[in-house]
Amino acid sequence: IDALCVRVLLKRARQGASLAPFPTLFLCWLVSDVVSMPLILGWAILNLTPNLASFLVSSRLLKHPPPDERMPYWHTWQILFRPIQGLCWGAAAIFFHVEGADSFVNDLGVLIVLIAVSAVSIVNMAPSFRTLLGYSSAILLVPAGYYFWLGDAQHIMFAVGLVLLWAVALEVGRDAFRQFADGLRWGVINQEISKQLEL
């Protein structure tokens, strides 16, 4: 069952990496009126680099599947790598923060994109709760920590909201993992029963 979960996780890692340019480009377009182009390009490159690496490695592993006994190694690789992707996403809150009249609307726009990406990732990472834990912590708690550090009332509210959303994401993610693993387990049991009935 664990090896099957990792194989599905790799498929979803490739799918997620192939879709990552769309929210990345949307976020860059969203902040383009108030953030300098070199900063936007710097963050876009920072954010897309781990996604490209994830796409290439996952594609290779799906094309040439490792044996089941090597799956724990590749699961560990996912557990360590996904927080890097989350950190790159979460860094958008720091890269794209501006002072002045545009601050509230700009920060809110960035947060909406980060929350949407985080929510979609719950489904994408359902095969591994530990992978989701690292990713969600990075994508939501990095901005929360930065907003706590800024210290004004508006950003404290944003930070508290992000911490609450993080807690909700983990609870929903835990349930998604249980349901996913149970579904696989019952699928394997049904296959075994079918084979026995054919005999």
C-alpha positions in Angstrom: 0.0 0.0 0.0 2.8 2.4 0.9 4.5 1.9 -2.4 1.2 2.5 -4.3 0.8 5.7 -2.3 4.2 6.9 -3.3 3.6 6.0 -7.0 0.4 8.1 -7.0 2.3 10.9 -5.2 4.9 11.0 -7.9 2.2 11.2 -10.6 0.6 14.0 -8.8 3.9 15.7 -8.3 4.5 15.7 -12.0 1.0 17.0 -12.6 1.3 19.7 -10.0 4.7 20.8 -11.4 3.3 21.0 -14.9 0.4 23.3 -13.7 2.6 25.5 -11.4 3.4 28.1 -14.2 -0.3 29.1 -14.4 -0.7 30.4 -10.8 2.9 31.7 -10.9 2.2 33.8 -14.0 -1.2 34.9 -12.6 0.4 36.1 -9.4 3.2 37.9 -11.4 0.5 39.7 -13.5 -1.5 40.5 -10.3 1.4 42.4 -8.7 2.9 43.9 -11.9 1.4 47.4 -11.3 3.1 47.8 -7.9 6.2 45.6 -7.8 9.3 46.1 -10.0 9.8 43.7 -12.9 13.3 42.5 -11.7 11.7 41.4 -8.4 8.8 39.7 -10.2 11.2 37.9 -12.5 13.4 36.9 -9.6 10.6 35.4 -7.7 9.2 33.6 -10.8 12.5 32.0 -11.5 12.9 31.1 -7.8 9.4 29.5 -7.7 9.6 27.7 -11.0 13.0 26.1 -10.5 12.0 23.5 -7.9 8.8 22.8 -9.9 11.0 22.1 -13.0 13.2 19.8 -10.9 10.1 18.0 -9.5 8.7 17.6 -13.0 11.9 16.1 -14.4 12.6 13.7 -11.4 9.0 12.6 -11.2 8.8 12.0 -15.0 12.0 9.9 -14.9 10.7 7.8 -11.9 7.4 7.2 -13.6 9.1 6.2 -16.9 11.6 3.9 -15.1 9.8 2.9 -11.9 12.0 1.9 -9.0 11.3 -1.3 -7.2 8.9 -1.3 -4.2 11.8 -1.5 -1.7 13.2 1.8 -3.0 9.9 3.6 -2.6 10.6 4.8 1.0 13.7 6.6 -0.3 11.7 8.4 -2.9 8.9 9.2 -0.4 11.6 10.8 1.9 12.8 12.8 -1.1 9.2 14.1 -1.6 8.9 14.9 2.1 12.1 16.9 2.0 11.5 18.6 -1.4 7.9 19.7 -1.1 8.7 22.2 1.7 11.2 23.9 -0.6 8.4 24.4 -3.1 6.2 25.7 -0.3 8.9 28.1 0.8 9.3 29.5 -2.7 5.5 30.1 -2.9 5.4 31.5 0.6 8.3 33.9 -0.2 5.9 35.7 -2.5 4.4 37.4 0.5 7.9 38.9 1.3 9.0 39.6 -2.3 5.7 41.3 -3.2 5.0 43.3 0.0 4.8 47.0 -0.7 4.3 50.0 1.6 1.7 52.7 1.1 -1.8 52.9 -0.2 -1.5 49.7 -2.3 -0.2 47.6 0.6 -3.5 46.1 1.8 -5.0 45.2 -1.7 -1.6 43.9 -2.9 -1.0 41.7 0.2 -4.6 40.4 0.1 -4.2 39.5 -3.6 -1.0 37.6 -2.9 -2.6 35.8 0.0 -5.6 34.7 -2.0 -3.3 33.1 -4.6 -1.2 31.4 -1.9 -4.4 30.1 -0.1 -5.8 28.7 -3.4 -2.5 26.9 -4.2 -2.4 25.5 -0.7 -6.0 24.3 -0.9 -5.5 22.6 -4.2 -2.4 20.9 -2.8 -4.5 19.1 -0.2 -5.9 17.0 -3.0 -2.6 16.7 -4.8 -0.7 15.5 -1.8 -3.4 13.2 -0.3 -1.2 10.1 -0.8 1.2 11.4 1.9 0.2 13.4 4.9 3.9 14.1 5.9 4.5 15.6 2.5 1.4 17.9 2.9 2.5 18.9 6.4 5.9 20.2 5.1 4.4 21.9 2.1 1.5 23.6 3.9 3.7 24.7 6.8 6.0 26.4 4.4 3.4 28.0 2.1 1.2 29.4 4.9 3.5 29.9 7.9 6.3 31.8 6.1 3.8 34.6 5.2 2.3 34.4 8.7 5.7 34.8 10.3 6.5 37.8 8.1 3.2 39.4 8.8 3.6 38.9 12.6 7.0 40.5 12.2 5.5 43.6 10.4 3.4 44.0 13.5 0.7 46.4 12.4 -2.9 45.4 13.2 -3.9 44.6 9.6 -0.9 42.2 9.1 -1.4 40.6 12.5 -5.0 39.8 11.4 -3.6 38.3 8.2 -1.1 36.3 10.2 -3.7 34.9 12.6 -5.9 34.0 9.7 -3.1 32.1 8.0 -2.3 30.1 11.1 -6.0 29.2 11.5 -6.1 28.2 7.8 -2.9 26.1 8.3 -4.6 24.2 11.1 -7.7 23.6 9.0 -5.6 22.5 6.0 -3.8 19.9 8.1 -7.0 18.5 9.6 -8.6 18.2 6.1 -5.3 16.8 4.7 -5.2 14.2 7.4 -8.7 13.1 6.5 -7.9 13.1 2.8 -4.8 10.9 3.5 -6.9 8.4 5.5 -9.6 8.2 2.8 -7.0 7.8 0.1 -5.1 5.1 1.9 -8.3 3.2 2.8 -9.5 3.4 -0.8 -6.2 1.9 -2.0 -6.3 -0.8 0.7 -9.8 -1.8 -0.3 -8.8 -1.8 -3.9 -6.0 -4.3 -3.2 -8.3 -6.5 -1.1 -10.9 -6.5 -3.9 -8.2 -7.5 -6.4 -7.1 -10.4 -4.2 -10.7 -11.6 -3.7 -11.3 -11.4 -7.5 -8.2 -13.5 -8.1 -9.3 -16.1 -5.6 -12.8 -16.3 -7.1 -11.3 -16.8 -10.6 -9.5 -19.9 -9.2 
